Amino acid sequence: MDFDEFTRTGLRPLLQFTRALTGDRGLAEDVVQEVLIRLHARGDRLSDIDHLGAYARRMAVNEYLSWGRKWFRQRPTPVLPEPPPQSDHADRHAEHDWLRTELAGLPRRQRAVLVLRYYAGLTDAEIADELGCSAGTVRSHASRALATLRIEITRLQELPT
């Protein structure tokens, strides 16, 4: 008997057996699904099994017995948490445009320091080496640039909407 023939003739009895075994329709369907996945993976070797129905029942029993060990970490909850609100793509593009505009308004060295630090992920020493200045100068440029951006954000938040 091949897999397709088994699913046509043996699936319903297997599901009824598993439902009686588990006492829960959903769990029975999950167990049978796992059994079918494992049977399908055996492929051509299924023809070597004399009593495929009995073999599948045995697999269902073993799967049911191991189900608690396999899924003990997952606890279903009656209420799903609310997904975080998705921001509108237009809002994200507007924020990116605003950031580009604000970065363009910074002096070149300050802008370079912020881009190297936050976009390229370089350390102060690496930025200093890249720009040919000291690490203290890099920190000073970063501090001034971030202060300028904070002032602009605060000013925008205070505007009436």
PyMOL commands that set and color helices and strands:
alter all, ss='L'
color gray80, all
select helices_A, chain A and resi 3-9+11-22+25-48+52-71+89-105+108-119+124-131+135-158
alter helices_A, ss='H'
color red, helices_A
deselect
rebuild
show_as cartoon
